Amino acid sequence: MSNEFITVSEGPDRQDGFFRFSQGISYADRADEEPTPFSFAETGPPMETDLLPDEEFDSVLRTNLFKNTYEYEVAVIGGGVAGYSAAISASKLGAKTILFEREILGGHSVFGSAIFNLRNALTHKNSIATHLMANMARLLRSNRVRVEVGEASLKSAHEIICRGKSYSVSKVILCSGTKAVRPDVPGIDHPGVWTASDVAKATEAPSRLMVYGGGIMGCEVAAAFAEAGSSVMLVETEQRLLPGMDEQLAEAVKESLTKTGVKIYTGVSVSEVSDRDGYPYVITERGGVLCDKFLVTLDRKPDISALGILEGDVAVTDNAITVNEYLETSVQGIYAAGESTGLASQANAAQRAGKTAAENAMGQKNAIDMRALPVIVNINPGAASVGLSEDEARRQHGDDLVIGFSLLSDNVRAMIDGKTEGFVKVLAGRKHGEIFGVHIYGEEAVEMIAEPAALMRMEVTIHEVLGDIIHAQPTYAEAFVSACEDALGKGETE
């Protein structure tokens, strides 16, 4: 394998950020100059709301919930998935809404959505991300959300400062996400060390990539770069990959990665990064590794910088903003959603949290419930799960747990498509048949998890899956039905 560095495009000036570069957005960088909202490019015919004059639009949508003493009724800090969802939801509910984003609209999730195109051409990844951000910009515009570029922070519960200008607001939703934190390892600032942000900017695959961290991101990036031609080593400090997921599912993912050529080492930590002729030389307890790039996926922590001078007033737990089930913080009128709260980090969770926070800011009382949150690992074959792992279910439910299992090799649709590698595992209650968790491994796993997640949220039992729901044939969904049937049979005979 060649030892040459692979050229990585650095893109525009870091201060401008990828979003402003891709959208052609510009503004004066001095805080004493008047900031301007995004100049959105026209991406299609005007929406119906685009044709409504601002004054009439405001009068139609304004509710009696807020006093008119504030410039904006809802302000959202952070334009990632949670913030984007919160802003549009608040506007649809009638609030005059403003969104503050300092860099990338959609956050790093837009690059995660495009990362799997690596095996075709890494340059396409950025074009996909640009398209996703353009769609977000169009939807924000059509929903009359004002967007301001810049670092925003709280001056009070009803005042936000952004680039030297003050904005008065009635309700605030904090969606500031997370920030990368490099581990306390000597030499970790070597130029060959990557974080998630560097992966997002990559246009070519390094010849030798070492990935530190066997969580979802580590596994997905390792698989993508391996398929793109990199020699990949994946190192995890825990004794297995995906520590938060079902162990059987994690073992299946390990086998999948191994088949793509990824070398996996668990129970290994990094102690130092040194330089060898410009390349990072990573020292572990098992020896040293010379690579072109060393990607650290381990450490990210909630970004609470948006709290500003209220940092001592808004309750924080383990550096995350503390919220209740209604996503309210300890300060009245201030809500928080997404990764800044330290809750589930998946984009689907952030989207739901942003929407719920907006609904509650607008006077509703909706509790957030993440028990039926589907989690996916986008590799091929992939993995998906919802609910409790087998170990968690055994601890919580003991002898009431029954496990149903179905191989995809027994599924007719999988046979037809030649995608027979994988399984469906259902964890259910012996007495009442409630579904505790579902875990799927296979090429269609990330699509198959939607039905079990929906049924769990609706508290449907395995009895009802078998007796009241008719599935089309032949489909992959029948594998889930077969696993439910296997669980029910065990419950009746054991």
Secondary structure, 3 states (H helix, E strand, C coil): CCCCCCCCCCCCCCCCHHHHHHHCCCCCCCCCCCCCECCCCCCCCCCCHHHCCHHHHHHHHCCCCCCCCCCEEEEEECCCHHHHHHHHHHHHCCCCEEEEECCCCCCCHHHHHHHHHHHCCHHHHHHHHHHHHHHHHHHHHHCCCEEEECCEEEEECCEEEECCEEEEEEEEEECCCEEECCCCCCCCCCCCEECHHHHHHCCCCCCEEEEECCCHHHHHHHHHHHHCCCEEEEEECCCCCCCCCCHHHHHHHHHHHHHCCCEEEECCCEEEEEEECCEEEEEECCEEEECCEEEECCCEEECCHHHHHHCCCCCEECCEECCCCCCECCCCCEEECHHHHCCCCCHHHHHHHHHHHHHHHCCCCCCCCCCCCCEEECCCCEEEEEECCHHHHHHHHHHHEEEEEEEHHHCHHHHHHCCCCCEEEEEEECCCCEEEEEEEEECCHHHHCHHHHHHHHCCCEHHHHHHCCCCCCCCCHHHHHHHHHHHHHHHHHC
